[in-house]
Amino acid sequence: MAGGELLGSGVYIGRDLFGSAFCFDPFLAYAAGIVRSPNMVVLGQLGHGKSSLVKSFAWRQMVFGRQVWALDPKGEYAPLAAAVGVAPFTLRPGGTLRLNPLDPGPLAKDQTAEEVTARQTKLLAALGEIALGRRLSPAEHAACQEALDAVRASDSVPTLPRVVDVLLRPSEAVATNLATQVDRHAAEARDLALALRRLVHGDLAGMFDGPTTPGLNLGGDLVVLDLSAVYESEALGVFMTCASAFLTARLRARDGRKRIVITDEAWAVLSDLGMARWMRASWKLARQYGVCHIAVLHGLSDLDAAGTAGSEQERLALGLIRDTETRVIYNQSDHEAATTRARLNLSDTEAAIIPTMPPGRALWKVKTHSALVDHLLGPTERALIDTDAAMNDTPAIA
C-alpha cells in the first residue's frame, strides 16, 4: 500500500498511514507526467468524508490562485461561498436568475464561428435526448441545426424559447433546406419541440428560458450554481446539463487561470446518455483549457442507472471513470467495494481495506501510486464543510 512520496508539493491533504505529509495538486501531477489528465473522481458513502475533502480541497486551492466552479444540487456550498465572500447563484423555477445554456461565452482567439455552432448543436441535441429519454432521429437532429441557424440569422445569441418557436413553427426556408414540406417537418420535429418547451413554458421554466441575466460576476475565486430547489425533480439531469454547458462555454477563453469544476451528485448527469456524451467531451478538453473536473459519487453502483449492461450509456459512464487516473475512494459497503474492485481493477488488499476505513480516511489512487490518507481539517475549516457528511471525528490540524 506504500507507493512512496507522490510529488511532495501541492495543497496539504493530511497524513498517510506511515506518518508522512500527503500533498496533491492535479495540475502539478499532470505537468510532472504522473497522470495524463488533471481530472479526479471522489467516491464514498455518506458520512465518511468525501464532501469534506472536496470542499476543503477547493478552499485550499484558492490560496494558490485557482478558481473553483461548483454545481451544487443539494445547496451545501453556501458556508464555503460565505467564507470566500460571494453568494451562490440560486436557480429555481420562476426565479429571477437566468442562464442561457446556448450563450457562447467569451471566445478564444482561435475559436471559429463553426466551432461555436457545432457546440451549440451538440448541446441542443443532448437536451433533446434527455428530455425525450431516447436518441434523436436523423430528422430531429437536422431540425436542431436548422432551428439554431434560423435563430442566429436574426438574433446574435440564440435562446431556447426562440429555438422552440422555430421548431414548432418552421419556415418555408427551413423546410426547403431539408428538402421537405413545412407540415411534414413540423410533424417530425414536434415531439422534440414539445419536450424542450417544458424548459421554456412549463413547470421547469424560469431558469434557462431567456438571455443570461446581465451583470453576473463569474470572475471571483468561487462560483457556485445552487440547484437545490430542483434536487428532487426527475429533470435534475437536464438542469445540470444546462448549468454545466453555461460554465463550459466560459472555460474556453484561455485566460491562463487554472480552474477546478466540481460536479456533485454526478450520477444525475451520467444517468442520461446525452449528458454523459457532453461530460465526456468536456473532460477530454480539460488539458487544453487548464481545467480539473471533479466528479463526486457515492459509489460506482450509481452508474447502474446509466443504462443496461453493455449499453452506450454504461460504456460512456464507466469509460469516464476509468479514464480518470486520480481516484479518491472513501469507505464503501462490502457489496460496493466488490463493484469498485471489479470496475477499477483494485488489488485484493485495496478491496479488503475499503469497507474497514474509518471516516476521514481514503484510498488515493493516482495512476499506479496508492496511499491511505487521513484527511485533516483546520479548526476554521470545520464551519465551511459542516454537513451531515462532515468528518466530525477526524483530528484537526494544530
Residue, then its C-alpha position, 0 to 999 in steps of 0.5 A: m500500500a506504500g507507493g512512496e512520496l507522490l510529488g511532495s508539493g501541492v495543497y496539504i491533504g493530511r497524513d498517510l498511514f506511515g506518518s508522512a505529509f500527503c500533498f496533491d495538486p492535479f495540475l502539478a501531477y499532470a505537468a510532472g507526467i504522473v497522470r495524463s489528465p488533471n481530472m479526479v473522481v471522489l467516491g464514498q458513502l455518506g458520512h465518511g468524508k468525501s464532501s469534506l475533502v472536496k470542499s476543503f480541497a477547493w478552499r485550499q486551492m484558492v490560496f494558490g490562485r485557482q478558481v473553483w466552479a461548483l454545481d451544487p444540487k443539494g445547496e451545501y456550498a453556501p458556508l464555503a461561498a460565505a467564507v470566500g465572500v460571494a453568494p451562490f447563484t440560486l436557480r429555481p423555477g420562476g426565479t429571477l436568475r437566468l442562464n442561457p445554456l446556448d450563450p457562447g461565452p467569451l471566445a478564444k482567439d482561435q475559436t471559429a464561428e463553426e466551432v461555436t455552432a457545432r457546440q451549440t448543436k451538440l448541446l441542443a441535441a443532448l437536451g433533446e435526448i434527455a428530455l425525450g429519454r431516447r436518441l434523436s432521429p436523423a430528422e430531429h437532429a437536422a431540425c436542431q441545426e436548422a432551428l439554431d441557424a434560423v435563430r442566429a440569422s436574426d438574433s446574435v445569441p440564440t435562446l431556447p424559447r426562440v429555438v422552440d418557436v422555430l421548431l414548432r413553427p418552421s419556415e418555408a426556408v427551413a423546410t426547403n433546406l431539408a428538402t421537405q414540406v413545412d407540415r411534414h417537418a413540423a410533424e417530425a420535429r414536434d415531439l422534440a419541440l414539445a419536450l424542450r418547451r417544458l424548459v421554456h413554458g412549463d413547470l421547469a421554466g424560469m431558469f434557462d428560458g431567456p438571455t443570461t441575466p446581465g451583470l453576473n460576476l463569474g470572475g471571483d475565486l468561487v462560483v457556485l450554481d445552487l440547484s437545490a430547489v430542483y434536487e428532487s425533480e426527475a429533470l435534475g439531469v437536464f438542469m445540470t446539463c444546462a448549468s454545466a454547458f453555461l460554465t463550459a462555454r466560459l472555460r474556453a477563453r484561455d485566460g491562463r487561470k487554472r480552474i477546478v469544476i466540481t460536479d456533485e451528485a454526478w450520477a444525475v448527469l451520467s444517468d442520461l446518455g446525452m449528458a454523459r456524451w457532453m461530460r465526456a467531451s468536456w473532460k477530454l478538453a480539460r488539458q487544453y483549457g487548464v481545467c480539473h473536473i471533479a466528479v463526486l459519487h457515492g459509489l460506482s453502483d450509481l452508474d447502474a442507472a446509466g443504462t443496461a449492461g453493455s449499453e452506450q450509456e454504461r460504456l460512456a459512464l464507466g469509460l469516464i471513470r476509468d479514464t480518470e487516473t486520480r481516484v479518491i475512494y472513501n469507505q464503501s459497503d462490502h457489496e460496493a467495494a466488490t463493484t469498485r474492485a471489479r470496475l477499477n481493477l483494485s488489488d485484493t488488499e485495496a478491496a479488503i481495506i475499503p469497507t474497514m476505513p474509518p471516516g476521514r480516511a481514503l484510498w488515493k489512487v493516482k495512476t499506479h501510486s496508492a496511499l491511505v490518507d487521513h484527511l485533516l481539517g483546520p479548526t476554521e475549516r470545520a464551519l465551511i464543510d459542516t454537513d451531515a457528511a462532515m468528518n466530525d471525528t477526524p483530528a484537526i490540524a494544530 
